[in-house]
Amino acid sequence: MVASAESRTPDHPSSTAADGADLASFGYEPVLHRKLGRFASFAAGFSFVSILTTIFQFFGLGYSFGGAAFFWTWPLVFLGQLLVALNFAELAARYPISGAIYQWARRLGGEAVGWFAGWMMVIAQIVTAAAAAIALQVVLPSIWDGFQLIGTETALTSADGAMNAVLLGSVLLAFTTTINVIGIDLMSKINSIGVTIEIVGVAAVIALFFTHAERGPAVVLQTDTAAPGPYWAAFLVSGLMAAYVMVGFNSAGELSEETKNPRQVAPRTILSALTASALGGGLILLGALMAAPSLTDGALGAEGLGYVITAKLGTPAGKVVLGCVAVAVIVCTLAIQTAGSRLLFSMARDGKLPFATQLAAVHPRYGTPVLPAVVIGVLGIALLVVNLGNPAIFATLASVCIVMIYLAYALVTVPLLIRRIKGTHGFERTDADGTPLFSLGRWGIPVNIAAVAWGLAMAVNLAWPRPEIYTPQGGGWWMLWAATLFVLLSVAIGAVVYRTVTTRPAVAETRTPAVEPAVEPA
């Protein structure tokens, strides 16, 4: 019997038992520790987006191409990603299972679609974890020059900066791997504390910028500092900044099996993580453009937000703010690795990966899938080492991983749209106990169509072979086409792996015969 609505509240003693019974209805045994409440679930998505991390990384890129008017790419990308998030929220309420992207795509489009969605998302999260980890190079040497252990040039686009970034990023990935192995309880505490610090840092940065403004908000209409050529082309390139930032809001769904009352909590935190990030990030962008000492001396494009902060704050206060950014980088990397490890675990317990038995094993004490966390950490470090000394590592890694994420999202939204049009999605409006579930209702098809069109258009924009993104210091044709080649190579390798694993049975220790709960057509 399903618990009543009252007993399903996250803090009620019977919540865990009811959530476990709910998971069992999908054919899975509850083996992960259900520790996450509403804020911890929100923190998982917010820290993956991590506006302090990613805006510090990419502000210079956006401004250097689009000038001050690149600000308008931010609300545009938010609206596009909100369309995707609304569909994800609906799915999170119906399928509260770890490895959300894989599980959603599998149930909507079939085993092959689900597998490739999971495969692409896992690869993207490994690359994203590496890209997030090297962001420490943007922050730590500015706090203390002792963090510049290799050479003297700190810019990521320099050889010294790129090598030092690999070293700092590798140390961070080793740390986050250890935390993920120890358990979700410690991870969620560190992540929640880190997100709280990040929110305080965001508020402090916004207050600093708006109280030290040099010009009015009309600055966002200026295009005089944009890159040469047609402005629409520069605007498209500058939009990559926002596209890089506003991903990962689905993390609340990835951690559904460790969230209390996930059918109610995950949809809300998916939407709130994206919305809060968009609001805070938009104010940071506007404030930085208003407060920058100069828009024309080249410093804003070259140094980004760090230039504005150090110009407006004395050294001690500025370092405190940069310390908040460093914390944001750490929890961002931690959240990405956690989400990726749960996706690996979810695919492995279905027997859909090599070494599935080992990858699906859960530590009896910590309640965590240990090997997936280690795999993501080791592969992330390996990816950094392979690119050691490459000044284009930052832009290349960022572009590749975000293209993969957008494509993985499309493997969810496209089959969902097909099911909606056919009228076979079968989304019930209430939970088994009568509690209303998040639903788009009659807006489902138009919102879904817009989400698909948006996602595919952004994937093309991200992968476009622009020298300014992929070969800023020059390089071969293969670097220019890095995103496209990486996607094709990933699909080709994935096809080989898929053929070898699809006939394997599910891992018996963690999965019972798959049974989907009956649903009524919407």
N, C-alpha and C positions, 0 to 999 in steps of 0.2 A: 504494500500500500504506500502511495506517495504521501509525504508529510504535508500538512496544511501550510497555507501561505505564511502563517505566523511562525511556524517552526522552521521555515526555510530562510528566515532572515540570517545574514551572515554570522551574527554573533550568538545565535541560538545553539544550545548544546547538541540538538539533533540535526543541525545543518549538515555536518560532515557525512553522517550516515545517509541522509536523504540524497546528497550529491553523489555519494558512492553508488547508491541504488540507481540513480539516473544514469551514471556512466555505464553501469552494468547492462542497462537496457540497450546500449550500443554494441555490446559484446566484449567489453573490456573490464578487466579487474582493476579496482582502484589501488594502485601500488605507489603512487607518488603522494607526498605529504601535502595535505590541503591546508596551507598556512596563510594564503593571501586574502586580505580584506579589500575594501573598496579603494583606499588610498594606495595600497601596495600595487593593486592592479592598474590604477591610473599611473602610478610612478613607472611601471614597466613600459607603457607606451610613451609617456612623456620623456623618459630618459633615452629611449631609442631615437626619438626625433631630436631631442637635446639641442634646443635652439642656441644655447650659449656655445656649445661645441661647434655646430655646423655653420652658424652665421659667422663666427669668428674665422672659420676656415674659408668660407666662400664669399664673404662680403666683397673683398677686393676683386674677385672674378666678375661678379655681377656689375659692380660699379665701373670697372675698367672697360666693359663693353657697352653697357647701356646708359652710362652716366646716371645722374640723379633720378631720371624718369624710370630707371629699372625697378624702382619701388613698386610699380604697378604690376610687375610679374608676380609679386607676393600674393595679393588678394586673388589674382587670376588662378594661380596654382592651388591656392587653398580651396577655391570653389570647385576646381576639378577633382582634387583629392577628397573633398567632402562627398562628392557623388559616389566615389569608390567606397568611402568609409560607411556611408549609409547602407550600401549593400552588404558590407562586411558585418555591420551591427546586426542586421537581420539574420545573417548566417550564424553569428556567434550565439544568438538566442536559441537557434534550433540544433546546433551541433557543438555543444560545449566540450570539445575534445582537444587534447594537446596536438600540436602540429597542424594548426588550423588551416593554413593554406592548402596543404596536402589533403587533409580530411574533407574540406569543403569541395575542392575540385574533384576529388574522387567520387563523392556522393552525387555531384551534379553532372559530371561529364564522363564518368567511368574510370576504370582502373588506370588506363594508359594516361589519360589527361591528368588525373590526380598525381600519378607518379612523376610525370615531367614537371608539374607545378611544384611539387615538393623538391625534386632534384634541382631545379633552377633556383628555388628559394634558399636551399641549403648552401649552394655555391655562392649566391649573392650575400648571404649572411657571413660566410667565411671571409669574403672579400671586404664586406662592410666593416666587420670587426677589425680587420687589418687597417683599413682606411681611417677608421675612428681612432685607433690606437696611435697612429703617427701624428694625430692632431696635437699630442703633447708637445711636439716640436714648436708649434705656434705659440705656446704659452710658457712652458717651463724656463727656457733660456731668457725670456723677458723678465721673469721673476728673479732669477739668479743665474749669472753667467756660468756658474759651476755645473749647470745641467748641460752645457754645450761641451760634451766630452770628446767630440771629434771635430777638429778644425776650429775655425773662427766664424765662418759665415753661418748665420742662423736661418736664413730664408729657405723654405722648403724647395724652392726652385734652384738652389745651389747644390753643388756636389756634397759639400760639408754638411749642409742642412739635411739633405736627403739621407745621408749615412747616419747622422745622429738621430734622425727621426726613426730609422729602422731599429736602432739600439733601444731608444726609449719605448717605442711601440712593443718591442719584443718583451721587455721587462713588464710592461703593463699587461700584456696577454698572459704571461706566466702568472701574474697576480690574480687576474680575473678567473683563470682556469682553476686555481686553487680554491677560490671562493665558491665557484660553481660546484666543485667536487664536495665541499664540506656540507652544503645543503641549502635548500630554498629559504629556510628561516634566516640564516645569516645573510644570504644574498638579498632578501627582501628588506632586511633592516638596513644594510649598507645602502641599498638603492633608495629606500625611502628617505634616509638621512641626506644622501647626496642630492636627491631631487628637491628636498626642502631647501638645502643650501643653494641649489641652482635657481629656485624660484626667488629666493631672497636676492641673489646676484642679479637676476633679470630685473627685479624691481629697482635695485640700486642703480643699475646701468641706465634704465629708462629715466629715473629721477635725475641722475647726473646730466644726461643729455638735454633734457627739457629745461632744466634750470640754468644751463650754460649755452643756450642757443645763440648762434651767430646770425641766423636768418629765419624767416618764417616758413610755414609748411608748404608754401607755393614752390619751394625748391624742387618738389617731386615732379614738376612740369618741365624742368630744364633738361635739354638734350645736348647742350653745347660741348660737353666733355665726352660724348659717346665716341665709340670707335668709328673710323672713316667708313663711308659707304652708306647704302640705304639703311634708314633707322630700323625698319622692320627686321632686317637681318641681325643687326646688333641687339635688338630687343629679344629675339629668339635665343641668341646665345646667352644673354644676361639672365634669361629665364631659367637656365640650367641651375643657377644658384638656388632658387626656391625649389626646383624639382629635386635637387640633391637633399634638401633639408627635410621636406615633408613626406617622409616615408617611415615605415615601422610602427605606425599607429595600430597595426593589427596585433601587436605583441600581447595585448590583453587576451586575445583569443588563443594565442600560442600557449599561454599558461593557464588555460581553462581548468585543467585537471588539478591544479594547485590553488584554485580560487574558490572561495566560499560563495555558494549560490551564483555560479557563473552565468546562468541563463539571464539573470537580471543585471548582474554587475558588469560583465564583459561588454555588452553593447554600449552601455553608458560610458564606460571608460575608454572605449575605442573612439567615440565621438568627442568626449571631453578632452582627451589627450591631444587630438588633432586641433580642436578649437582653441584650447588654451595656448598651445604652441603657436598657432597662427596669430592670435591676438598679441601675445608677448613679443613674438618675432617682428610683427609689423610695427609695433611701437619702437622697438630697438632700431629698425631700419630708418624710420622717419626721424627719430631723435638723433641718430648718428649723422644723417644728412643735414639736419638743422644745426648741429653743434660742431661739425668739422671746421677746424681753423681755416682750411682752404679746400676748394673743390677743384682747383686747377693746377696745383703744384705737383701732382702725380703721387703724393704720399697716400692719399685715400685709396687709390687703386692698388698700390704696392703693399701697404701695411694694413689696410682694412680697419677694423674696429679698434685694434690695439693702438693705432695712431691717434684716434680720437680720445680714447681713455687716458693715455699717457699725457696728452696735451691738456686735458681738463682736470686731471688729478695730480697731486703731488706724488712722488715716488712711493711712499708707504701706502697711501690709500689706493693708488693704482695697482699695487701688487696684491692687495687684499682682493680687489675685484678679479684680477687675473687668477688668484688662487681659487675663486669660485668657478672660474672657467675650467681650471685644471680638474677640480672635483667633478664638474659636468662631463669632461672627457672620460674620466675613470668610470663613472656610473653608466655612461652611454655605451662604452665598450662592454661593460659587464652585462647590461641588458641585452645587447645584440647577441652576445655569446650564449646567454641563457635561452633566449628564444630559439636560436639555432640548434642548441643541444636538444631541446624538446621536440623540434621537428625531426631531427635524426632519430630520436627515440621512438617517435610515433610511426615513422616509416619502418624502422627495424622490427618493431613488435608485430607488424603485419608481414614480416619476412621479405620486405621489399628492398633490402640492401645487402651487399656482401657483409659477412660476419654479423648477421642479424642477431644471432643469439647473444653475442657479447655486447653489441650496441644497445640491445633492449634490456640488459640486466640492470636492475636497480639496487643500489647499495642498501643492505638491510637496516643499517643504522641511520644513514644520512637521508635516505629516501630520495636519492638523486640518481639519474643515469650518468654514471661517472665517465665511461668511455666516450660518449658523444661530446662532453665538455672538453676532454683531453684532445680529441680529434680536431675539434674546431680551433682550439688554442695552438696546437702544433702546426696545423696547416696554415693558420694565419701568420705565424712566425715564419714558416717556410716561404710563404708568398712575399713577405717583406725582404727576406734574405736574398731571394732570387732577383729582386729588383734593387739590390744594394747599389747605391751610387747613381741611380737613375733620377735625374732632376724632375722628370715628368711623372714620377711615380704617383704623386698626389692626385693630379687631375685624371690620370689614366685609371687608377684604382677606383676613384669616385665614380667616374663615368660608367665603367664596366659594371660595377656592382648595382648601380641604380637602374641601368638598362635591364638587368636580370630581374630585379624586383618588380619593375613595371610589367615585364612579360609574364612573370609568375602571377601577378595580380590579374592580368588579362585572362589567364587560364582558369580563373575563378569567375570573373564577371561575364565572359563570353558564354560558357555553358549555362550559367545562371539565366542569362537573357534568353537563351534557346528554350530552357525549361519554362520560363515565364510566358513566352509567346505560345508555346504548346499547351500551357495551362497544366503542366505536370509537376510543378515545383512542390505542391502539397504542403505549403507553409501554413501551419495552424496558427490561429491568432492568440491562443492561450496555452499556458502550461497544463500539465495533466491535473494539477490541483485548481485550475481555473484562474491562475494569475496571468494577467495580460503579458504578452511577449511583444518586443519591439517589432513593428511591422510598417512597411511602406504603403501597404494597401493598394489603392488604385494608382498611386504614383510609382509603383514598382517598375513597370515597363519603361516609361520615359526616363526615369532616373538611371535605370540600368543601361539604356541605349546611350545616354550621354556619358556614363562612366566608361563604357567600352570605347567609344569614339575618342574620349579624352586620353585614356591610357595608351591606346595604340599610337595616337599622334605624338604623345610625349616620348614614347619609346623610340620613334623615328628621329625626333629632334635630339634626343640624348645620344643616339648612336651615330649621328651624322659625322662623317670624317672631316672634322674641322682642324686644321693645323694649329689654331690658337689653343685648342684644348688638348689634343693628343701629341702634338710635336712642337711645343712652344720653343724648345731649344734646337729644333731640327731632329731628324730621324728618318728611318726607313718607312716604306709604304705600309709595312705590317704594323707599325706603331700607329699610323694614321687611321688604319682600319681596325684598331685593337678591339673596340667594342663588338663590331660585327663578327670579326674572326673568333673572338672569345665565345660569343653566343653560339655560333655554328659548331665550334669545337666541343662546347659543353653538350649540345644536343647530340652530336655524333657519338661522343663517349657515353652519354646517357642511354642512347639506343642500344649500345652493346651491353651495358650493365643491366638495362631493363630486360633484355632477352635472357640473361643468365639468372635473374632472380624471380621473375614473375611466376614460375611454376613451383616455387618453394612454399611450403606450408607456413602459416603464421607461427610465431614463437609461443609455444604452449604455456610457458610460465606466466605470461603477461596478458594473454588474450584468450577469451572463450569464443565459441562459435558466434560469428557476427549476426546480430539480430537488430534490425532497425525498428525503432518504435513506430507504431502505427500513427499516421497523421491524417487529419481531415483536410481536403482541399480548401484553400483560402476562399 
